[in-house]
């Protein structure tokens, strides 16, 4: 699919702020599953900026505004071509010979190389009930155990906007039985790590109509999250939708949890603020 994405976010301030300092992670990067044809980040009011790639490999734009302003707006525009993945291993429950066994996953080489994706934070530590349920899945290969953990989470959590907040933890979401994609990803990552399967949180976009989107129609979209787990290679899966990541997904970056890849964060000198977000996605071909 060729997708045009227009992501606008920022803050309205109750009174003019004197200065603000921010980081934006809103720039897609080319990978084996997507090619970025064009990408542009615009900031209003005009700001001093610099860019770098963070520790996790995500492009970051740092910027500062040193003049009074009552509104800050960041707009990311990108044209991306995504590629479908033909491997239906999840439907067939097929385990490639190249996958690692449980014993190999727990070996010293993997523990050293993947340590940051095996340690749970406060955001991802699983609820005791989920940890116990997941522990009963180790009688099958790690890849299938990971798939079945996704199924556990998908069956237990109901998708409900507003049921949780941006700072909600995996344990809280599980206990409440409701959440959004961020919660599905945190809950699943935590349970996988508890089993010894490396897992990372992925941030990006999803066309709501999927691969069958009507070409040329601009639709309201949103930032989305899913996860990748490692069983000898990284496998991308969306526990919210309970299927493999396909060509309707656009990747921005990954990390241990949401805090590593939040689209916009920063600080400012001033009073109260209100955040706004708008994402428009158009399937072009």
WOJO-V555510 format. One record per helix or strand. SS is the DSSP state (2 for helix, 1 for strand). FROM is the first residue (numbers start at 1). TO is the last residue. If there is no record, write none. Layout:
SS;FROM;TO, SS;FROM;TO
This chain:
1;2;17, 1;19;24, 1;31;31, 1;34;44, 1;48;53, 1;59;65, 1;69;82, 2;89;92, 2;102;105, 2;108;113, 2;115;117, 2;128;135, 2;142;156, 1;158;159, 2;170;176, 1;178;179, 2;181;195, 1;199;206, 2;210;212, 1;218;221, 1;223;230, 1;234;238, 1;243;244, 1;249;255, 2;258;261, 1;264;269, 1;273;283
